[in-house]
C-alpha cells in the first residue's frame, strides 16, 4: 500500500518547522526516524495532508549526561546512538536496558527515542521507561517552549498531550540514585517483536531489604501508569527471591493489572505473564540496587 497524497516539507531549522506546523494547523505530522509513522502512512491508518520531515535539521541529535542534571537526548537521537552512549549508560542504566529490547538493530539504527516516546504506543518500551523514571519532554512551537512532565504526557493509546503545532525537541530523565536499582524485561513471540507483556521496575534497597518499589508495564495496564508496590514489598529480601513477599507480589499484580486479549494472546495468558514478570523483574531491580551499593562501598574503600 501507499500513503495518501500529501505535501512533503523539509525544513532546515526548528523555527522553520514550527512555522510550517503553525500554518497547516491539524493537518500536519512530524517525521523524524519514521519507524512508527511510515507504516501507519503506508497502511493509511494516518493520512496527514502535510508531512514535516525534521531529519535534516542540524545539531538535533545530541546526548548529554551528568549526575546533577540526568540524561538529555534530542529529537534526532536514534535508539542505537543513545544505547551506545557511555555517559547515558553510567548516569541512568535503565535507558540502555530498555533500548536493547526495542525491535531489531535495523529499526534501532533509524528510529528515534523521542519519537517513540511521543508516539505513545502501549506496546513500546521507552514510554514505560520514561514514566517510571519520571522524566520530562521539551516541546517547541511558534508560541514558545514548554516542558511536559511524564505524568502529563500520555493522553491514551497512541495519543500524547502535544498540541498540533508543537515539536518534541528533547527528553530529559533523572540520574540513577544511590541504593536504587532498575531492571526491565519482557516476553515476546520472537526477540524484537512487540512484547506480549513487559515490566520495568525501580527498587530502593536499605540494609538488604526492599524499602520502596515502583513498576510500569508494556502491553498491560494503563499507558504511563506507575504502580507503587511498596506496601506489598516493603521489608522483602533483596537477595532471596524465596521470600514469601515476592510470591505475594505476583498474585497482587495479577489482580491489580488489567490485560486485554488480541490475536497474539488471551487476557488470561497476559495476566499470567504479568504475575511472573512482576516478581522476576522486581527482584532483578532489587539485586541491581544491592550490586550498586556494593560498588559504591568498594569505591569508597578504595579512596
C-alpha positions in Angstrom: 0.0 0.0 0.0 1.0 3.6 -0.5 0.4 6.7 1.7 -2.5 9.0 0.7 -1.5 12.2 -1.2 0.4 14.7 0.9 2.7 17.7 0.8 6.2 17.0 1.9 8.2 19.7 3.8 11.9 19.5 4.6 12.7 22.4 7.0 16.3 23.3 7.8 15.7 24.7 11.3 13.3 24.1 14.2 11.9 27.6 13.8 11.0 26.8 10.1 9.5 23.5 11.1 7.4 25.2 13.8 6.2 27.8 11.4 5.1 25.1 8.9 3.1 23.3 11.6 1.5 26.5 12.7 0.4 27.2 9.1 -1.0 23.8 8.4 -2.8 23.5 11.8 -4.1 20.0 12.5 -3.2 18.7 9.0 0.5 18.1 9.7 2.6 15.3 11.0 6.2 15.4 12.1 8.6 12.8 10.7 11.9 12.0 12.4 13.1 8.4 12.3 9.8 7.3 10.8 9.9 3.7 12.1 6.4 4.1 13.6 4.9 6.7 11.3 5.8 5.4 7.9 4.0 2.0 8.4 0.9 4.0 9.6 1.1 6.1 6.5 1.6 3.2 4.2 -1.5 1.4 5.6 -3.4 4.7 5.6 -4.1 4.4 9.3 -2.8 8.0 9.3 -3.5 10.4 6.4 -2.0 13.9 7.1 -2.2 16.5 4.4 1.4 17.7 5.3 4.5 15.8 6.3 7.2 17.8 8.1 10.5 16.0 7.9 12.9 17.3 10.6 15.6 14.8 9.6 17.9 17.4 8.0 17.9 19.9 10.9 21.5 20.1 12.2 22.6 19.7 15.8 19.4 17.9 16.8 20.9 14.5 17.8 23.0 15.4 20.9 23.1 13.3 24.1 24.3 14.9 27.4 24.7 13.3 30.7 25.6 14.4 34.3 24.9 13.2 37.8 23.3 16.5 38.6 21.1 17.0 35.5 20.5 13.4 34.4 20.4 12.4 30.7 19.1 14.6 27.9 18.7 13.4 24.3 17.5 15.3 21.3 14.7 14.6 18.8 17.0 13.0 16.1 19.0 10.8 18.5 18.4 7.3 17.3 17.9 4.3 19.6 21.3 3.0 18.6 23.1 6.3 19.3 21.6 6.5 22.8 22.1 2.8 23.5 25.8 3.2 22.7 26.4 6.4 24.7 28.6 5.5 27.7 27.7 8.6 29.6 24.0 7.8 29.5 24.7 4.2 30.5 26.6 5.3 33.5 24.2 8.0 34.7 20.9 6.2 34.0 21.4 2.5 33.2 17.7 1.8 32.6 17.8 3.7 29.3 20.2 1.3 27.7 18.5 -1.7 29.2 15.2 -0.6 27.7 16.6 0.2 24.3 18.1 -3.2 23.9 14.6 -4.6 23.9 13.4 -2.2 21.2 12.6 -4.0 17.9 15.6 -5.1 15.8 19.0 -3.4 15.1 17.8 -2.1 11.7 14.9 -0.4 13.4 17.1 1.0 16.2 19.5 2.4 13.7 16.8 4.6 12.2 14.1 5.0 14.9 14.4 7.9 17.3 13.8 7.5 21.1 12.0 10.8 21.4 9.7 9.9 18.5 9.0 6.5 20.1 8.0 8.2 23.4 5.6 10.8 21.9 4.1 8.1 19.6 2.7 6.8 22.9 2.4 3.1 21.9 1.3 1.0 24.9 3.4 -1.8 23.3 6.6 0.2 23.2 9.3 0.0 25.9 10.5 3.6 26.1 7.2 5.3 27.1 7.2 2.9 30.1 10.8 3.7 30.9 10.1 7.5 30.8 7.1 7.1 33.0 9.0 5.0 35.6 12.0 7.4 35.7 9.8 10.5 36.0 11.4 12.4 33.1 10.1 15.3 31.1 9.9 16.3 27.5 10.7 19.7 25.9 8.4 20.9 23.1 8.6 23.9 20.8 6.1 25.9 18.7 5.9 29.4 17.3 4.3 30.2 20.7 7.4 29.3 22.6 9.0 26.4 24.6 7.4 24.4 27.3 8.1 21.3 29.4 5.7 18.4 29.8 6.2 16.1 32.7 6.0 12.4 32.1 2.9 12.2 34.3 1.1 14.7 31.9 2.4 13.4 28.6 0.2 10.4 27.7 -3.5 11.1 27.0 -4.2 7.5 25.9 -3.0 4.8 23.4 -1.2 6.5 20.5 -2.2 9.9 21.9 0.0 12.4 23.6 -0.7 15.9 25.1 1.4 17.7 22.5 -0.5 20.3 20.6 -0.8 20.0 16.8 1.7 22.8 16.2 4.3 21.5 18.7 7.5 19.6 18.0 9.2 17.4 20.7 12.8 18.6 20.7 14.3 16.6 23.6 13.7 14.3 26.6 15.4 14.5 30.0 15.4 11.7 32.6 16.9 12.0 36.1 20.1 10.2 37.1 20.1 7.0 39.0 20.1 7.4 42.7 22.4 5.5 45.1 20.7 2.5 46.5 18.1 2.4 43.8 18.2 -0.5 41.3 16.4 -0.8 38.0 15.5 -3.7 35.6 13.3 -4.3 32.6 12.3 -7.5 30.8 9.5 -8.7 28.5 8.1 -11.8 26.8 7.6 -11.6 23.1 6.8 -14.3 20.5 10.3 -13.6 18.9 13.0 -11.3 20.1 12.4 -7.9 18.6 8.6 -8.4 18.2 6.2 -6.3 20.2 6.1 -7.5 23.8 3.1 -9.6 24.9 3.9 -8.2 28.3 6.8 -6.2 29.6 7.7 -4.8 33.0 10.1 -2.1 34.1 11.0 -1.8 37.8 12.7 0.7 40.1 13.5 -0.6 43.6 15.2 1.1 46.6 17.0 -1.1 49.0 18.1 -0.3 52.5 20.0 -2.7 54.8 19.4 -5.6 52.4 15.6 -5.2 52.3 13.2 -3.5 49.9 12.3 0.0 51.1 10.4 1.2 48.0 9.2 -0.4 44.8 7.6 1.1 41.7 6.9 -0.5 38.3 5.4 0.2 34.8 4.1 -2.1 32.2 4.3 -2.7 28.5 1.2 -4.1 26.7 -0.7 -4.3 30.0 -2.4 -1.8 32.4 -2.7 1.9 31.6 -0.2 3.6 29.4 2.2 5.7 31.5 0.8 4.4 34.8 3.4 3.9 37.6 2.3 1.2 40.1 3.6 1.6 43.6 4.2 -1.8 45.2 5.9 -0.5 48.4 3.2 -1.6 50.7 3.4 -5.2 49.3 7.2 -5.5 49.1 8.5 -3.4 52.0 10.9 -5.5 54.0 11.3 -8.2 51.3 14.8 -9.7 51.0 16.8 -8.1 48.2 18.9 -11.3 47.9 16.5 -14.2 48.3 13.6 -14.5 45.9 12.1 -17.3 48.0 10.9 -14.6 50.5 7.1 -15.0 50.6 6.6 -11.3 49.9 7.8 -11.9 46.3 5.2 -14.6 45.8 2.6 -12.3 47.3 3.6 -9.7 44.8 2.9 -12.0 41.9 -0.6 -12.6 42.9 -1.3 -9.0 43.8 0.0 -7.9 40.4 -2.2 -10.4 38.6 -5.3 -8.8 40.3 -4.0 -5.2 40.0 -3.1 -5.0 36.4 -5.7 -5.2 33.6 -4.9 -7.1 30.5 -6.7 -7.2 27.1 -6.9 -10.1 24.5 -5.8 -9.7 20.9 -4.7 -12.0 18.1 -1.4 -12.7 19.8 -2.5 -13.7 23.3 -5.5 -14.1 25.6 -6.1 -11.7 28.5 -5.7 -14.7 30.9 -2.3 -15.6 29.4 -1.2 -12.0 29.6 -2.3 -11.9 33.2 -0.1 -14.9 33.9 2.9 -13.1 32.3 2.2 -10.0 34.4 2.3 -12.2 37.6 5.6 -13.9 36.6 7.4 -10.9 35.2 6.4 -8.5 38.1 8.2 -10.7 40.7 11.1 -11.6 38.4 11.9 -8.0 37.3 11.2 -6.6 40.7 13.7 -8.9 42.3 16.3 -8.2 39.5 15.9 -4.5 40.3 16.5 -5.2 44.0 19.6 -7.2 43.1 20.8 -4.3 41.0 20.4 -2.0 43.9 22.5 -4.3 46.1 25.2 -4.5 43.4 25.2 -0.7 43.1 25.6 -0.4 46.8 28.4 -2.8 46.9 30.2 -0.9 44.1 29.8 2.4 45.9 31.1 0.8 49.1 34.1 -0.7 47.3 34.8 2.7 45.6 34.7 4.5 48.9 37.1 1.9 50.5 39.5 2.3 47.6 39.9 6.0 48.4 
